[in-house]
Amino acid sequence: MNDEIQEEWVTMSEAARRLRTTINKISRMADKGQIQTHKDPYDDRVRLVNYAELYQIFGGGRRLRGRSGQ
């Protein structure tokens, strides 16, 4: 089985729900340029994020302990 997640653009709220984190954390990362975003072509108020990129950062929905991820 391939553990690699394919590129998928989702709303910040959907990414936060899947990864068990907050929209605020994802939004701050986007504002700092730490993650890629695209405007939603159907709603100018919404930014889409690359779920595969966030999945790698957040460890697949598991909260990481400490700064080193231990």
C-alpha positions as a Markdown table, in Angstrom:
| # | Residue | x | y | z |
|---|---|---|---|---|
| 1 | Met | 0.0 | 0.0 | 0.0 |
| 2 | Asn | 1.3 | 3.4 | -0.9 |
| 3 | Asp | 1.4 | 5.8 | 2.1 |
| 4 | Glu | 2.0 | 8.9 | -0.1 |
| 5 | Ile | -1.0 | 11.3 | -0.2 |
| 6 | Gln | -1.8 | 12.7 | -3.7 |
| 7 | Glu | -2.1 | 16.5 | -4.1 |
| 8 | Glu | -5.5 | 17.6 | -3.0 |
| 9 | Trp | -6.6 | 21.2 | -2.5 |
| 10 | Val | -9.1 | 21.7 | 0.3 |
| 11 | Thr | -10.4 | 24.5 | 2.5 |
| 12 | Met | -8.5 | 25.4 | 5.6 |
| 13 | Ser | -11.5 | 24.3 | 7.7 |
| 14 | Glu | -11.5 | 20.9 | 6.0 |
| 15 | Ala | -7.8 | 20.4 | 6.4 |
| 16 | Ala | -8.0 | 21.4 | 10.1 |
| 17 | Arg | -10.8 | 18.9 | 10.7 |
| 18 | Arg | -8.9 | 16.1 | 9.0 |
| 19 | Leu | -5.6 | 16.9 | 10.8 |
| 20 | Arg | -7.1 | 17.6 | 14.2 |
| 21 | Thr | -5.7 | 21.1 | 14.4 |
| 22 | Thr | -7.1 | 24.6 | 14.3 |
| 23 | Ile | -8.0 | 26.8 | 11.3 |
| 24 | Asn | -6.0 | 29.6 | 13.1 |
| 25 | Lys | -2.8 | 27.5 | 13.1 |
| 26 | Ile | -3.2 | 26.7 | 9.3 |
| 27 | Ser | -4.1 | 30.3 | 8.5 |
| 28 | Arg | -1.0 | 31.6 | 10.4 |
| 29 | Met | 1.2 | 29.2 | 8.5 |
| 30 | Ala | -0.3 | 30.5 | 5.2 |
| 31 | Asp | 0.2 | 34.1 | 6.2 |
| 32 | Lys | 3.8 | 33.4 | 7.0 |
| 33 | Gly | 4.3 | 31.7 | 3.6 |
| 34 | Gln | 5.1 | 28.4 | 5.2 |
| 35 | Ile | 2.5 | 26.5 | 3.1 |
| 36 | Gln | 1.1 | 26.9 | -0.4 |
| 37 | Thr | -2.4 | 28.4 | -0.9 |
| 38 | His | -4.7 | 29.1 | -3.8 |
| 39 | Lys | -7.8 | 31.2 | -4.0 |
| 40 | Asp | -11.0 | 29.2 | -4.3 |
| 41 | Pro | -12.3 | 29.9 | -7.9 |
| 42 | Tyr | -15.9 | 29.8 | -6.6 |
| 43 | Asp | -15.5 | 32.0 | -3.5 |
| 44 | Asp | -12.9 | 34.9 | -3.2 |
| 45 | Arg | -13.1 | 34.8 | 0.6 |
| 46 | Val | -11.8 | 31.2 | 0.8 |
| 47 | Arg | -8.2 | 30.1 | 0.5 |
| 48 | Leu | -7.4 | 26.5 | -0.4 |
| 49 | Val | -4.5 | 24.6 | 1.0 |
| 50 | Asn | -2.5 | 21.6 | -0.3 |
| 51 | Tyr | -3.7 | 18.8 | 2.0 |
| 52 | Ala | -0.7 | 16.5 | 1.1 |
| 53 | Glu | 1.7 | 19.3 | 2.2 |
| 54 | Leu | -0.1 | 19.7 | 5.5 |
| 55 | Tyr | -0.4 | 16.0 | 6.0 |
| 56 | Gln | 3.4 | 15.7 | 5.9 |
| 57 | Ile | 3.8 | 18.7 | 8.3 |
| 58 | Phe | 1.3 | 17.5 | 10.8 |
| 59 | Gly | 2.2 | 13.8 | 10.7 |
| 60 | Gly | -1.0 | 12.5 | 9.2 |
| 61 | Gly | -3.5 | 13.8 | 11.7 |
| 62 | Arg | -1.5 | 12.8 | 14.8 |
| 63 | Arg | -0.6 | 15.5 | 17.2 |
| 64 | Leu | 3.2 | 15.6 | 17.6 |
| 65 | Arg | 4.6 | 16.0 | 21.1 |
| 66 | Gly | 7.3 | 18.5 | 21.8 |
| 67 | Arg | 9.3 | 20.4 | 19.2 |
| 68 | Ser | 11.2 | 17.4 | 18.0 |
| 69 | Gly | 8.1 | 15.3 | 17.3 |
| 70 | Gln | 8.9 | 12.8 | 19.9 |
